[in-house]
Every structure is written in C-alpha cells, then in structure tokens.
Amino acid sequence: MKFLNKLACAAALALSFANANAAVNSAVMNNWVFNPNGGGFASGQKINEYLDVNGNAFIQLTPNGAGSFTFVEHAVFNITQADSKAALFPVKYAGGNISAVFQASGTGTFNGAFEFTGGTITMYQNPVDGEYGSAAGVYGANLGSEIAKFNVLAGGGGLVDATGKPTGNGQVSVMAAADAGAIKAGYFFDSKGKDLSTESILSFAFTNANNVAKPDKVLVSELVCEFSGFKGKGCTKGTTYANKPGEYFLFSNNGQFKLATEVPEPGSLALFGIAMLGAGVVARKRANKA
C-alpha cells in the first residue's frame, strides 16, 4: 500500500510539471546582465539563464508527531560562474567575489515532501580573493558589500526520506522575491540595460542536495556552530560533530539561481513548487534505470 501511495504521488507530481512550466516560463529572464564588481551594464557579463551556486547547508529538524516535522536551515554559497561555463568571477572582474548566506524555515513529512515557509537570501560582493571557505565572517560568505536581499516565499521544497533528509541527489527548489531597492545599483540589469535595482524581482533557485558525512572543522565551526547557533556535539569542547538522522545534518548543494521580472500569481507559484518535486521524481526514476 505504501508503494502504491508513493507511486500515485509521484505520478501526480510529474503530471503537474508541464502545466507549471507553462505558468512560469514566461517570467524567467534570459540574456540578462550581471556585473560582479558593480561596474554597470556596459562592462557586465551576459547571462544566458542562470548563475551557478555551490555551498553547504545545515538543517535542524523538530518532529511534531504523526510523521511531520518543522525545520530550520542555514546555508552558505559561493558563485564563481554562470550558465555552467568555466569560472569567470573574479578572474574576469577584479574584486568580483560573489557569495551568499541563506536562512529559512519550513515544514515537512517524513518519507514525503517538505516546503519552505519563509526566510532570506542575502548576496555579497567581496573585493578580497580567497576568503570564501575561511573563518573570516561566516565561512567567508558574508564579507564585503551586501548587493541583494531576497525574501523566501512559501512553497518550493523537495522530497525527503524517512529521516527527513533530502533524497539522494534530490532536487530542492527555493522561490524568493526582492522588493525595489533591495538590490544594489550597478549589478543586475535586463537585456536592454535597465538597472534591476529599481524593480521588484523574483528569483528561483534549484539545487541538488548531497549528504556531507565527514565535514571539515572549519565548516562545522563556521556554519554549524557560529551561523546556526548549534550547541550539540562538535560545538562544545572535546566533542566531534556527526550527522544525526531525524534531527540534524549537513548537506552540500550545487545548482542554479535564476531571475524573473514578472512575479506570477500565487497559484502559479504553488504549482511551480509542486512541479519541482515532480521533476525530482522523474530524475530519480531515470537514474535508477541507468
């Protein structure tokens, strides 16, 4: 019976994918321009579709009974390239080190799905090379100038196993919005050169989540202890951190960060989040057949 329920759920999610794509594809920006050092449109880089993001996340779960849970997530990200091409930041742009910190909360069901209920994505431009991944600031991810802040919208999410972990290489989606003025001038532009700092902008982030079984000491100290405020093993003297299924764990993430200038209707956003879960189901099914 459990298998049949999962199969029915997966089928419903997958079938929603095409409709959801139709609802939001018109809003996603293509051929926009990003300048990693804030130097303006003329010297910026044309972005076909997305910025590549890589980082790590620490997730803490609180079981609520009846198979459900709430969670809090803290994450750090680095952005060194766009459209999956060779690294261009900061090589092409002096002082173009772009990073981000992410904080969010949400709800979920063990061996089911989870979704975000709120949070923030804050992006930074750091003129100093090599600080991401260090003990400076928070893992070097929040140094330099704040260039954008997005508020996480309800929805998105992904699929989890019986311990609450995103399923192996599972796709996670995040939807967020920045009000006009929440983006610093000189960094983000549409294809015609309009500075997006004057616009209300929607962002879509899609990342793959993979378990980090043996994190290094700097990551534990910076992300788990300092940023997340965790007080358990690994954050107290003489103890060693280890993931605890069903309660807390570290994940690595890599994915895409997209923009849209036209915010879809709330119903379309909800459908879009469901479709991302369906896409994850389809991807895993294909992988199992390989």
N, C-alpha and C positions, 0 to 999 in steps of 0.2 A: 504493500500500500504506500509506504514512504517513497519507493522508487517511482510509482505512478504519479504521486503528487508532485515530485520533483520534475518529472517529465512534462507534466501538464504546465507547470510554472515556467519551465524553460521554453516550451513551445509558445506560450502567450507572450513572453518577453521578446523572443525572437521575431514573432509576427509584428510586434509593435515597432520594430526598428525602422522599417521603410517609411511608415507614416510619420514617425518622429523626425526623421531626417528631412522629410519634406517640409515639416513645420519650422525648422530652424536653419536649414541650409542657406536660405536667402539672407539671413542675418550675419553669417560668419564672413569676416573680412578676408579678402585675398589681395595680394600685391600692395600691402601697406608698407610703411617705412618706420624703422626703428633706429635711433641713433644712441648707441650705448654710452657715449660720454656727454649726451645732452647738447650736442653741437648743431642741432637743427636739421631740417629736411634735406637741404642740398647735399650734405655730406653723410647722410644716413644710409642705412643698408635696406634694400628692398627685401621684404619678407613675403615669400610666396603664400605661406599659410600660417606658420607657427614658429614659436621659439621652443627650442629643446630644453627641458628641465631635468635635472638629476639631483637626487638628495636622499635624505633619510627621515623616517617618521617614527615617533614613539607613541604608542596607543595604550591607553589605560581604560579597562572595561569595568563596569559595575553591573553585575547580574541583578535583574529585577524580579526573578521568578517567572514561571510559565514560559521559560525558554527565551526571554527577551533580555536586553541589556541597554544601558546607555554607555557612551564612551566620550573620552576627551583625547584629542590628537594634537601633538606638537611636532612640527617638521621644519627642516632647513633645506634650502635648494640652491643650486648653482646653475647659471645659464651662460653657456660658452659658445653656442652656435644656434643657427636657425635652419629649419627645413631639412634636418638630418645631414647637413653638409659638414665639411671639415671645420674645426673650431676657428671662429673669426673674431671672437671677443676674448681678450683685449688686444690680440695681435694686430688687427687692423685699426683698432681705436685705442689710442693711449688713454689709460685710465678708464677703460670700458668694462670693468669687472662688475657683472650684474648677479645679484643673489636675492634670496627672498626667505622670509620666515612665514610660517603658516600655523594658525591656531584654529581649531574647530571642535565642535561637539556634535553629537547626534544620537541616534537610536538604532537598534537592530534586533535581529532574531538569530539565535544560534542555528547554524546549518541552514541559513536562509539568506536574507539580504540586510544591508544597513543603508542608512541615508543620513546626510548632514542636516542639522537644524540651524546652524549659524557659525560664524567665525570670521577671520580676516586673513587676507594675503597681503603682505607688505613687501614691496620690492625696493632694493637699494642699488646705488651705483657707487662703488668703492674705487678711488683712484690709485690705490696701492695694490700691486700684484701679489699673488700667493697667499693671501690671508684667509681665504675660504678653506675650511677644514682645520683651522688652528684654534687655539684657546683664546684668541682675541675676540672680544664681544661675545656673541653666542655662536660658536663654531665658525666665526668669521663671516656669518651670513647677514648680520645686521649693521655692517660698518659703512661709513661714508654718508651719502645723502639719500634720504627717502625720496623715491621718484614716483611711487604709486601705491595706493591702498585700495584694495577691493574687499567688499563685504560679502561673505559667503552666503548664498541663498539656500533656502530649504530645498532639499531634493538631492539629486546626484547619488553617489554612493557606489555600491558594488555587492558582490556575493561573498559570504564568509562560510567557513567550515564549522564543525561542532564546537570548536574552542573560541570562535569569534574572530579568527584570523582571516584576512582576505585570502581567497582560494589561490592556489599556486599560480604565480604569474598572472593573478587576476587583474582585470581592468577596473580602475576606480575613476569615477568622474566627479568633478567639482565645478559648480557654477557660481559665479561671483559677479558683483557689479560695483563700478566706481562712479560716484556722482561727479558732475562737472566740478573741477577744482581739486579733485582728489588725485589727479595725475599732474606731475610737474611738467611745465612747458619745456619744449626742446627735445623730447624723447620719442613720443609716439605721434605718428601722422597717418592720415589716409593717403590713398594713391595720388591725390591731387595736391597734396602738400598742406592740408588743413591740420593744424595742431589739435590733437585729440584731448588736450588738457581742458578744452572748453566744452567737451561733450560728456554725456553720460554713457559709459562704456560697459558692455557685458563681456565677461571672459569665460572661456571653457577650458578646463584643464583635464587631460586624460593621462593617467599614469599606470604603469604596471607595478604591482607590489610583490616584492620577493623577501622572504624571511632572511634576517641577519642573525645567524646563530652565534657568531663569535665577534662581537663589536670591539673595536679598539678602545683604549682607555680614554682618549680624547673625545670620541663620540659619546661615550657613556657620561663622562664628566660634564660635557657641554650641553648635549641635547636632553639626556635623561635626567640628570641631577639639577643643572642650572636652569635650563629653559622650562622643563616640565615641572620642576619642583618635587620630583620623586624622592621619597625618604627611605626606600627599601634597600635591599642588597645591591651593592655597587656604589651606593651613595653615602654609605656610612663606613667609618674607618675599619679596616681589616676584613671587609666583605667583597665578594666578587659578583658582578651583575650576571644574571642569566634570565632569559625569557621564561615567563610563567604562563603557559596556555590557559586561556579562560580569564586572565587577569591583566597581564601587560606583556608587551613585546615590541621589538624593533623591526622595522621594515626598510628596505631600500626601495626607491622609486625612480623611474625614468619615464618621461612621456612628453606631452605636447601642451603648449599654452597658446590658445587662440583668442582672438578678439572679435567682437561684433559691435556695430554702432547702433543697431536697431534692436531694442530689447523685446523678445517675443512675449506673447500673452502668458500669464501664469500657467494656464493649462498646457501650453506647448512646452514650457519648461519642465513640468512634471512628466510629460510624455517622453521628453528627451532623456531625462534621468532614467526612466524605466528602460528605454531603448539601449542605453549603455550597458545595463545589466544583461539584456538580451544579446548584445554583441559579445559580451564576455562568455556567455554560454556557448554561442556558436564557435568562438575561437577555441575554447577548450575542447569542444567536440571534434573539431578538425585536428587538433593536436593529438588527441587520443587515437585517431585513425591512422596518423602518420607512422 
